[in-house]
Amino acid sequence: MKHTFVRRSTGVVVLAVVGSLAFAACSAGAGGEGQGSDADTLTLAMSQDIEGFDPRVQPGYQNWPADAVWDKLVKCDSTAGLEEDIAESWELLPDNKGMTAHLREGVKFSDGTDLTADDIKASYDYMAEPESARAADYESMTATVVDPLTITLEWAEPQPLVNTLLCDINITSADYLASGDFLDAPLGSGPYVIDMDKTTVGSEYVYTKNEDHWNADHYSKKNLVVKVLDNESAMISALKTGQVAGGLVSDQARAEAESSGLDIKDFEGQTVRVLLTDHLGEKYPAIGDVRVRQAINMVFDKEAIAESIYLGNAEPTAQTFRKGSDAYIEDLEDPYPFDIDAAKALMADAGYADGFDIELPSLDGNLDHIMPYVIEQLGKINIRATEKVLSGANAIEDLLSGTYPVILFELGNVGDSTFQIYIEDYPDGWWNVSHQPDEYVDSRYAQLATAAPEDVPAIEQEINQYIIDQAWQAPLVYKGTHFAYDSDLISIPTDSDIEALAPKLRDFQ
């Protein structure tokens, strides 16, 4: 049961991992000057550029350009619940194998052509092509056009992540895909239409409202401008001067933005943790002993991490899953409180009082703020950790290769906790870098493929408790991104991002 999709992205692994880093490692540079927000225009700043107009290579992270031009068959809410979009109703197939969707009448692409079930089929088939990074997720899916407004999407096997698979595809025209022109400019049925004459790719993307969109009344602004501001000084300046109505700021810049009169919407889309993936002790025999993994959990003062390292913009946690997700355990008492003496006793009991050596990978200094503390604390139980900085074109591949089975990372927690279990705990998951099987987790993940919705939380919380008991990770704090905005220009009454990193376009009013 292998899936290749990553971090709610229809793109590649690099985008997924960089997205989970939030935007702290963005390079210097700034977008161009342009129209600021006013009563008719919503101007947003994104801290990294999109990678073109290919509908299957689009990150989920702060990608308002994609939200603007493309609708989806169905949308996912912040916990992977399905919401209507092109489909106004649907029936899920038995055993989580797919859906039959009924399209709303009168939907048109921005070139005036009708959107039909043939376009839905073409868009899903495009994702299944061998060249797609997501081919493995869709190659066993069959799209059957029943009539112009009805389509059935069915996988050969039950899919634990069926909702995510269904809502992850940007819908474009079958004819437009066949023409090859889609790489030059996007064509969709979304709430806005791109103005290529006013757009400067890599700097500023300009859109006008699609007044014929099925949900046009929801989008209050007649114009949308998205600037690329990948330098934080430029971001703060644009926010302060009203050139943009909103954009993401770092922990360090949050206070400055707030003191200047901007509102801040805080997200908790990341769990800072140490992944201890070598459960069988294949590379580090000591990590194969649960007592050692438990000792590692006990050497970190989470309150101090939240207050001193993350400047009060974090919250201690004993679990990795997001609050409110199916796997999250309410009122969980931390089984591994900060206690160096108890940690030393566990190490001695396991036969590792003298400790051992490990390497901790990082990506070009992305963990400079917390890595020294982690290394120091591990040293207190004689675990001699050395940072290994990975750089260059293969850095992400090296990080996930299994060479480094112990990883410190600010890793995303996902609203769809089934997805998080897959990527972190299932043998095929890319963040389970040692890819070691476990009978308990693997058997319960298999149950999720055919489980009734009302049974899913209990199964996932059992998995979560097992992971905690086995100390497969050392969760430290919840943290996340900070979206600074001018409340005189926009409001953000809803949260729709399954990654909890930034508002979706439909969240703005």
C-alpha angles and dihedrals in degrees: 000000000000126000126185103191118113139206095340089296129136086204136068136308093259092060090047095054095041088050091055088054086062103219104300094118098049117139126246122273139091140232122245129271115270147145115319126219118286137157091294102032132066110201118189132178122219119197096219132033126246118249098240136287102298103130093216095051101062127121119227089220115102089325100153091155089065093044088053102054107027132061121198130222087247130352128229120228123216092288098038095264111151122251129184122263122139087352112065093187139007146173120226115227121240119275094019093285098139141282147274107230130199113209123217116249123251100027111150136185118241090260089062098254121132120258111227139167089272089067091050090052092047092050094051092042089052090058090052096055114119091246091059120101085220098049095116091057094056107025093095093046120103119204112205119189107215095178135330092286102033130069135169120211111193132175121208092234134033112277120213087195097045095132092053091048092050098049099041101081126096108219119226135160120289090219092049091051090050091051095057091224092115090087090062099048134356122251120195145133095247131133093270137040121217118241102214092185091063096035122098106196111230093019115044135004118200127198140177124211119267099227090189094058113126090239099033093135090064092062107069100184123083093206136036126199122184116191126195108229107168095166116079095215089056090047094053092044092051091049094048094048095045095246087129131025096215147359143153121277131188128248089260094051097041095087092048091051092048094047089054090062100264121136118237127215108197122206128196098205096137137064115202105218148147111242113215099191101159093088091156095048095238096147101014108030091193092060087058089068113084090212090062091048090050091049090053089054091055100054097072124087099213095186090055091047091053095047104034106028099033095033094237092306094114140064128219115246139183094201136049100220122097121258110262095022120123092254096049114111112216119224093008112173113219105254091197109051119181104281120143094185092053090047091052090050091053091050091051092047089053091050096251103105089130091053129214141245127266138169121229114202125215135177113244096312097314090139100043091120096058109016095083091053093049092049091048094050094047088052090062088071092040096258101143105209124187123192115236110198112210118203142159133051094315098048096108092044090050092048092054097037097096093247088113109043093175112064132175109207146155090232125182122254109212129218088228099067091185086065091048091051089052098050096042107030111021115089093245094049113116094223090052083075095175089054092212118164124233120194095213098049095037094052093048093046087054088054089058090064092072102018120129111246092249091056097050099083094054092049093047094047089052088054091047092050091048091051090050093048091048091044094225087162137022104224113201114172143342111241136156150160129309121223111202117200145163107249090199088066105033143009128207107208098162140046114216104153111113087201093050091221103116140349117278117234091256090058093067122092 
